[in-house]
Amino acid sequence: MRPSPKPATPQDGIVWITGASSGIGRAVAMAHARRGWTVAVTARREGELARLSQEAAAAGGRIVAHPGDVTDAAGMAATVAAIELAHGPIARALFNAGLYIPVRAATLDAAAYARSFEVNVIGVANGLAAALPGMLARRCGQVAITASVAGYGGLPTASAYGGSKAALINMAAGLKPDLDPAGVLIQVICPGFVRTGLTAGGAFPKPFLMNADRAALRILAGLETTRFEIAFPRRMALMVKAANLLPYRAYFALLARGAGRLRG
C-alpha cells in the first residue's frame, strides 16, 4: 500500500531547522521545543545558537546546536549525518535560512541576485539533498520551505528576494508529485511582513506586520495539517494573490500608486 503523507510528530523523530539563529527560525525552534520536540538548529552564528539552546533548556525544552552554512553542500550533508547519528531520524525539516537584499534599477548589481539565489534557493536545495534520502528510505517525513508572499509577484526593491522566493514555491510544487507517493509531506510557508532583521530596515509600507512569536504559532499550526501552502496573514496573502490576477497594466498602476504614497 502506498504511504500517505502526514504531519510528523515528536514520536517520529526530531525536527531540523535552518536559519534558526534569529527571527522566524528562532521563534519556530522555541515553539517546537515547548511542544516536546527535540530540535536541531543550524545557522552560521554559533554564539546565537548556543544562547538559543540555553534558553530552551531553562524552559524545559531541548534544542541542540549544529552550526553550518547552508550554501555548503558537503557541509549540509555532514550536518544531517551528525544530527541523525546523535539524535535520531529527522522527521521534520524546516528550511528557513534566507536573506533580503534590496535592488533598485539605478544601482543594480548582479551580485545581489547571485547571493540571494545562493542562500535562498541553493541553500534550500542543499538541505533537501541532505535530508530527503533518509526520509525517502523510511517512506515518511515532512519538509517545509520558507518562501514569502513576495514570491507571488514582482514588488518594488524585491526583484532579487521575490524572484528567489518564487523559485522556492515552484521548487516545492515541482517536488510534491514525487514526494506524495513516497509518504513525504512537502509544504511551502509564505509569510507576509514579520518583525525580524530582514524587515527592520527598508523605507516601504509593511501592512499587517506581526512579531516572530505570533508568526511561529501560525507556522506550527500549518505544519500540523497536510495543506501545501501555509500563508499568513490570510488577508494579505489573498490581496497579493488577487493583485497578481490583474492585467499587467492594472498591476503596475497599482504598484505605482503604492510607490507614490511612499514617496509622498
PEZI-V68123 format. One record per residue. N is the residue number from 1. SS is DSSP state (~ for helix, > for strand, _ for the rest). BURIAL is 1 if it has 9 or more other ideal C-beta (glycine too) atoms within 8 Angstrom, else 0. D_CENTER is the distance of its C-alpha to the mean C-alpha in whole Angstrom. Layout:
BEGIN
n = [N	N]
ss = [SS	SS]
burial = [BURIAL	BURIAL]
d_center = [D_CENTER	D_CENTER]
END
This chain:
BEGIN
n = [1	2	3	4	5	6	7	8	9	10	11	12	13	14	15	16	17	18	19	20	21	22	23	24	25	26	27	28	29	30	31	32	33	34	35	36	37	38	39	40	41	42	43	44	45	46	47	48	49	50	51	52	53	54	55	56	57	58	59	60	61	62	63	64	65	66	67	68	69	70	71	72	73	74	75	76	77	78	79	80	81	82	83	84	85	86	87	88	89	90	91	92	93	94	95	96	97	98	99	100	101	102	103	104	105	106	107	108	109	110	111	112	113	114	115	116	117	118	119	120	121	122	123	124	125	126	127	128	129	130	131	132	133	134	135	136	137	138	139	140	141	142	143	144	145	146	147	148	149	150	151	152	153	154	155	156	157	158	159	160	161	162	163	164	165	166	167	168	169	170	171	172	173	174	175	176	177	178	179	180	181	182	183	184	185	186	187	188	189	190	191	192	193	194	195	196	197	198	199	200	201	202	203	204	205	206	207	208	209	210	211	212	213	214	215	216	217	218	219	220	221	222	223	224	225	226	227	228	229	230	231	232	233	234	235	236	237	238	239	240	241	242	243	244	245	246	247	248	249	250	251	252	253	254	255	256	257	258	259	260	261	262	263	264]
ss = [_	_	_	_	_	_	_	_	_	_	_	_	_	>	>	>	>	>	_	_	_	_	~	~	~	~	~	~	~	~	~	~	~	~	_	_	_	>	>	>	>	>	_	_	_	~	~	~	~	~	~	~	~	~	~	~	~	~	_	_	_	>	>	>	>	_	_	_	_	_	_	_	~	~	~	~	~	~	~	~	~	~	~	~	~	~	~	_	_	>	>	>	>	>	>	_	_	_	_	_	_	_	_	_	~	~	~	_	_	~	~	~	~	~	~	~	~	~	~	~	~	~	~	~	~	~	~	~	~	~	~	~	~	~	~	~	~	~	_	_	>	>	>	>	>	>	_	_	~	~	~	~	_	_	_	_	_	_	~	~	~	~	~	~	~	~	~	~	~	~	~	~	~	~	~	~	~	~	~	~	_	_	_	>	>	>	>	>	>	>	>	_	_	>	>	_	~	~	~	~	_	_	_	_	_	_	_	_	_	>	>	~	~	~	~	~	~	~	~	~	~	~	~	_	_	_	_	_	>	>	>	>	_	~	~	~	~	~	~	~	~	~	~	_	_	_	_	~	~	~	~	~	~	~	~	~	~	~	~	~	~	~	~	_]
burial = [0	0	1	0	1	0	1	1	0	1	0	1	1	1	1	1	1	1	1	1	1	1	1	1	1	1	1	1	1	1	1	1	1	0	0	0	1	1	1	1	1	1	1	0	1	0	0	1	1	1	0	1	1	0	1	1	1	0	1	0	1	1	1	1	1	1	1	1	0	1	1	1	1	0	1	1	1	1	1	1	0	1	1	1	0	0	1	0	1	1	1	1	1	1	1	1	1	1	1	1	1	0	1	0	0	0	0	0	0	0	0	1	1	0	1	1	1	1	1	1	1	1	1	1	1	1	1	1	1	1	1	1	0	1	1	1	0	0	1	1	1	1	1	1	1	1	1	1	1	1	1	1	0	0	0	0	1	1	1	1	1	1	1	1	1	1	1	1	1	0	1	1	1	0	1	1	0	0	1	0	0	1	1	1	1	1	1	1	1	1	1	1	1	1	1	1	0	1	1	0	0	0	0	0	0	0	0	1	1	1	0	1	0	0	1	1	1	1	1	1	0	1	1	0	0	0	0	0	0	1	1	1	0	0	0	1	1	0	0	1	1	0	1	1	0	1	0	0	0	0	1	0	0	1	1	0	0	1	1	0	0	1	0	0]
d_center = [32	28	26	23	20	19	17	17	19	20	23	21	20	18	14	12	9	8	8	10	13	13	11	8	8	12	12	10	12	15	15	15	18	20	20	21	19	19	16	15	13	13	13	16	18	20	22	19	17	21	21	18	20	23	22	21	24	26	25	26	22	21	18	19	18	18	17	16	15	13	15	18	18	21	19	16	19	21	18	18	21	22	20	21	25	25	23	23	21	17	17	13	10	6	5	3	6	7	11	13	16	19	21	25	27	30	28	26	25	24	22	19	18	19	17	14	14	15	12	9	10	13	11	9	12	14	12	12	16	16	15	16	20	20	19	21	24	24	23	20	17	13	10	7	4	2	5	8	12	13	12	15	18	19	19	21	20	17	18	16	13	13	15	12	9	12	12	9	10	14	13	11	15	17	16	16	20	20	18	20	23	22	21	17	15	12	10	8	6	8	9	12	13	12	15	13	15	13	15	18	20	21	23	22	22	19	20	19	17	16	16	13	15	15	12	11	14	13	10	12	15	13	12	16	17	17	16	13	12	11	11	13	15	17	20	18	16	19	21	19	19	23	23	22	25	27	29	28	31	30	27	28	30	28	26	29	30	27	27	31	30	28	31	33]
END
